[in-house]
Amino acid sequence: METMRIEIWSDVACPWCFIGKRRFESALADFPHRDAVEVVWRSYQLDPTLPEHYDGTELEYLSTRKGMAPQQVSQMFDHVAQQAKGEGLDYHFDKVVVANSFTAHRLIHLAAAHAKQDAAKERLLSDHFEHGEDIGSRDYLSALGKDLGLPAREVEELFTTDNYAEDVRNDFREGQALGISGVPFFVIDRKFGLSGAQPVQTFTAALNQAWQDANPLVLVNSGEAEVCGPEGCSV
């Protein structure tokens, strides 16, 4: 059986990426060929210019960056939080710590080397949007690495070397080459692309279509065997 590879470009500082993750997981859970699906998380940064630590709230940051009135940003937060709630997520934008996500992405690549990529992605998204953790903090990332069971020395090297930095940048370049300008973005077998936190039904349709494309039905010549059709059955 062929493996179907799904690459997901996303940022751990992207609220729709966590919602999209949940909706995709719901579709995948009911997909009859889910055991033949490989999911790979790819790095993307919404704002690579962010400093390691930003002195301000999420509301202040987005108001300044997008040139939006604070009230408008608050309404946007309410809408996204409501959508997240529908997927069983509990967003608290008032607690979000604005931070550069580059090292967090490097941690995800390190986790992938130890077959724990999805667990790392899940924790980073949840801790950022639901628990107000600082995803740019060395202390936090070190503690997360320990929770995930990653080798302490390799986690420490994230802060003393450039390990996995090129892997993150390569994800950026590949995403750009594919024309990705927003996340989440789902790429199936490098043939099918879905942009955004689509409804579960859309993910389901995409999975089925991609599977059929990769595993077309082969008609075996059965000679003159009897069949039934619209005009009746052969006798």
Secondary structure, 3 states (H helix, E strand, C coil): CCCEEEEEEECCCCHHHHHHHHHHHHHHHCCCCHHHEEEEEEECCCCCCCCCCCCCCHHHHHHHHHCCCHHHHHHHHHHHHHHHHCCCCCCCCCCCCCCCCHHHHHHHHHHHHCCCHHHHHHHHHHHHHCCCCCCCCHHHHHHHHHHCCCCHHHHHCCCCCCCCHHHHHHHHHHHHHCCCCCCCEEEECCCEEEECCCCHHHHHHHHHHHHHHHCCCCCCCCCCCCCEECCEECC
